[in-house]
Amino acid sequence: MLHSTLVVLAMTLAAQQPAEYPFVVRNDIVYSKVGDRELLLDAYLPQKKEASPAVLVVHGGAWRFGNRKQLQGYAEALAKGGFVCFAIDYRLAPQHKFPAQIDDCRAAVKWIRRSAAQYDVDPEKLGAIGYSAGGHLVSLLGTTGEAPTEKNGHIDTRLQVVVAGGAPTDFRWFPDKGKWCEFLMGGDLDAVPEKFYAASSSAFADKDDPPTFFFNGTEDKLVPLPWSQSCFGALKAAGVKTEFHKIEGAGHIEAARNPEALAKAYAFLRAELLPQTVQAKTPSE
């Protein structure tokens, strides 16, 4: 009996440890074209024999800086865990005003689903992870995804899970009328209120949204906790599975690479996209 119990315990512990896969990276893949501008992504491809869930990786940089290499560490860690990852560039402000950024993210979601067979992706299992501006964009993807319609080219834009770190999620109220955000919106809250509303992931939260994990530093001065907690609270009120991990004492940059937060984030993605399908039997079975 003791031997059987130890065997079951070992099997259970092994099942809880994610497998680690070798992976290859394909760079500079065009996923969309806007005018003369080609939008690029890098694909991180685990060497597996079956179709895998995919994760869209969206960089930060205050909507005006950064590129697809910024969250390379996230993509590599997830590829080792068996996810096909697509790290994207998107158009940046102030040259390109909102909603260009979220439009590009939606174009990437469509491209991934159209290209699923080519990259051994399970199109029914698509998540997203982002930090800072990228966290905002993936949270907005999560709350505004739509079933296939003629409007979206008959391609599902809904995600199955979202991880949003350091994410601004509500733009509907600011003491300065949103003047700080004119570089992104093209005006303040009085001039373009519809854009501030459209950028607010918390405004669209409902019961059909995907499970969402947030993480944020308690000392983040760029994205204070309430800015992320707005969407978290709206999702929770709607009955959506959601978690919020606070990183005590961390500022904005420190939180982006906090090992505990990232471990929880990756585990959240695994739980939704790579659920355990085989349970170890107990000795009595």
N, C-alpha and C positions, 0 to 999 in steps of 0.2 A: 504493500500500500504506500509506504514512504517513497519507494522508488518511483511508483506511478505518479505520485504527487509532485515529486521533483521534476519528472519529465514534463508534466503539464505546465509547471511553473516556468521551466526553461523555454518551452514552446511559446508560452504567453509573452514572456519578456522578449523573445526573438521577434514575435509578431509586432511588438510595439516599437521596435527599432526600424526606422525606414531603411530600405535598401539603398545602396549608393551605386550609381551608374556612371560609367565613363560617358563623356559627351563631346560633341563637336560643335563648332560655331561657324555659321555661315553669315558673313558680313555683307552689308550694303545691298540689301534686297529692297526693291521698290515695292511699296505696298499701296501707294496712291500717287496721283499726280494732280496738282492744282495749278492751272495755267501752265507755265514753263517749269514749275518747281516740282522736282521729284522728292517724295517723302520716303525716307529709308528706315529699315529696321534691321536688327541683327537677330538671327534665330539660334537658339541654344538647344541642341537636339540630343537627348539621352539615347544611348545605344541600346534600344530595347526591341523586342520582336513583336510587340503588340501596339495598337494605337494607344496613345497616352493623352491624359488631360493637358490642357494648355493654360498658360498664365501670360497675360499681357502685362508688361513692365513699363511704367510711365514715370519719367524722371521729374524732378522738381527744378527750382530755380526762379521762383516768383513769376512764372509765366513769361519771363523775358530772357532767361539764360538757360544753360544746360543742354545736354544732348543724350542720345541713347546709351552712351558709355557710362553715364553717371551711376546707375544702379547695377553695374556689371556684377558686383558681389551678390546681390539678390538673385539675379538670373542664374549665376553659376551654382549657387547653393540649391536653388530649386531644380535645376537641370540634373544635378547629382541625385536629387530625390525622386527623379522620374517624371518631372514635368517638362513638356516642351515649352520654352519661354521665348517670347517675342518682345524685345526691347525696342521701343520706337522713338524716333524724332517726331516733333510736331511743330507747327508754325508758332512763332514767338511774337509777343508784344514788344514794343509798341507798333511795330510795322504791321502786325496782324492783330486786329481787335477780336475780342470774344464775340461770337462763338467759334472762331476758327480752331481754337485748341481742342474743344470737345468734338467738333466736327471731324477733326483728324483722328481722334481716338475712336470715334464710331466707325470711321472708314477702316481703321485697323481691325476692329472686331469683325466687320464684314469680310475683310480680306482673309483673316484667319479661318473663318468658317468656309469661305469659298476654296481655300487652299488646304483644307484639312487632310485630304487624301495624300497630297504631295508630301506633307510633313509628318505623316503618321499621327495625326491628331484626332481625338474623339471630339467631334463638333458639339456634342451634347454636354461636354464638360469643359467649360471655359471660365476661368477666373481672372482677376486683375489685382495687381499690387502697385502702389505708388507712394511717394513721400512728398510732403509739402505741396507745391502746386500739383504734382502728380497724384498725391493723395486726394486733393480736391477733385481732380478729373476722374479718377476711378470711382470715387463715391458718387459723383454725378452720373457716370455710366451706370452704376448700380441702381440708382433710383429712377432713371429715365429710360431703361431698356424697353424695347417693344417687340412684340411677336411679329412674325413676317407679314408684311403688307405691301401693297403696290408702292406706297410712299418710301419704304426702305429697301426697295428692290427685291422683296420677298426673301430677305435674309434676316434671321433672328438676331436682334442686337441685345438680348438679355444675357446677363452674366449669371453664373451659378454661385459665385462667392466673390467677395471683395475684401481686400486688406488696405486700409487707408491710414498712413502714418503722418502725423503733423499736419492734418488736413483742415483747411478752412472749409466750412460747409454751409455757411449762411451769410449772404451778402445783402439782406433786405433792410438792415438798419446799421448806420454808423453815425457817431457824433458829428463827424465833419461832412455829412451827406455823401460820403464815398468819394470825396475829391482825391484822396490818395490813390484811388483805383482808376482814375481817368485814363491812364496810360493803357489799361487793359480794356475798359468798357467804352472809351470814346466819349465819355461825359460822366457827370455825377448822378446821384440818385434822382434828382429833379429832372435831369435832361433825358436819361435813358433808364427809367425804372424797370422796364421790361427785361433789360439785360441783367440787372442785378438779381431779379427774381429768377430768371432762367439759369443763372449760375449757382443757385442755392440748392444743393442736393437735399437739404432737409425739407424744402418746400414740396418735394415730390414723393416723400417717403410714404409707402403704403404697404399693406399686408403681402403683396406679391413680390416685394423686393428680396434680393438674395441675402443669405447670411453675411454679416459684415463685421470685421474686426478692426477696431481703432486702437492706435497707440500714440501717446503724446507725453512729452516731458512736462513735469509740474512747474518747471522754471522756464518754459518756453515763452519768450517775449515776442517772437514773431507771430506765432500761432498759439495764443493762450488757450488753456483747456476748454473754456466755454465755446470757443469757435468750432472745435471738433465735437463737443458734447451736444451741440444743437441737433445734428443728424443722428447721433447715437440715441438721444432721447426720443426723437421722432420715430425712429425705427422700432425702438423698444415699445413705445406706445401703440404702434401698429401691430405688434405681436411678432415681429421679425426676430430671428435668432441673431443676437448681436452682443459683442463684448467690447469693453473699453479697458485697456491696460495703461495705467499711469506709471511713468518712470520717475520715481522720486528724485528731485534735485537736478534733473537733466534739462538742458537747454535744447534749442531746436536742432543743432548739429549733432550733439551727443546722442539724442534720442534716435536719430536716423540709423545709428550703428550699434544700438544697445543689444547685447547678445540675448538677454532674457526676452526682450520684446520681440526680436526677430524669431527666436525659437518658438514662441507662442504663435506668432503670425504664420510661420510655416506649418506648424501643427494644425492650425485652423484650416489652412488650405488643404492639407492632407485629409482632414476629417470630412471635408465636403466633396473633394474630388477623387480621393483614393481611399474610400472606406474599406475597412476590413470585411471581406466577404466570407472568410473561412474562420470559424471560431474553434479554438481547441476544446476538445471534449474533456469533461471531468472524469476521474477514475470510475465513478458509478455508472457512467454511460458506456 
